[in-house]
Every structure is written in structure tokens, then in C-alpha cells.
Amino acid sequence: MIALLRGLLLEKHPNQAIVETGGVGYDVTIPVSTFTRPPDPGVEAMEELL
């Protein structure tokens, strides 16, 4: 299980984020409450995936 993901936020949708780290794009399922928080795409993001 991945507990933490840090990288460049490429896309953000109400229930999904694409985070690029180490040359790999991760498709992350997120709650709507996370979607409404910063950062915007193109900014480094860190998300605890618990």
C-alpha cells in the first residue's frame, strides 16, 4: 500500500488526480473535499493516501 505520494499535480477532477513523480503518472482516487483544496494543476502536491 502507498501511504504518501509527492509529485507534480498534472490533472485534478472531483474524484481523481494525476500526480507525476519519478517519471510515472499515478492515477489517484480522491474525495471531493480534496478536489476543492489547493494546489492547482502544475504545482507540487503531497497527498497522504490513507
LINUR-V171985 format. One line per field, one symbol per residue. phi: phi as a letter, one per 30 degrees, with the letter a starting at -180 (. if undefined). psi: psi as a letter, one per 40 degrees, with the letter a starting at -180 (. if undefined). burial: + if it has 9 or more other ideal C-beta (glycine too) atoms within 8 Angstrom, else -. A space follows every 50 residues. Layout:
phi->???
psi->???
burial->???
//
This chain:
phi->.dcbbbldddbbbebabcccbiicccccdbdeddedcdcdejcdbbbdcc
psi->hhdhhhahhdihideiihhhhfehhhhhhiiddddeiiiiieihihhhg.
burial->----++++++-+---++++++----+-+-+---++-------+-+-+-+-
//
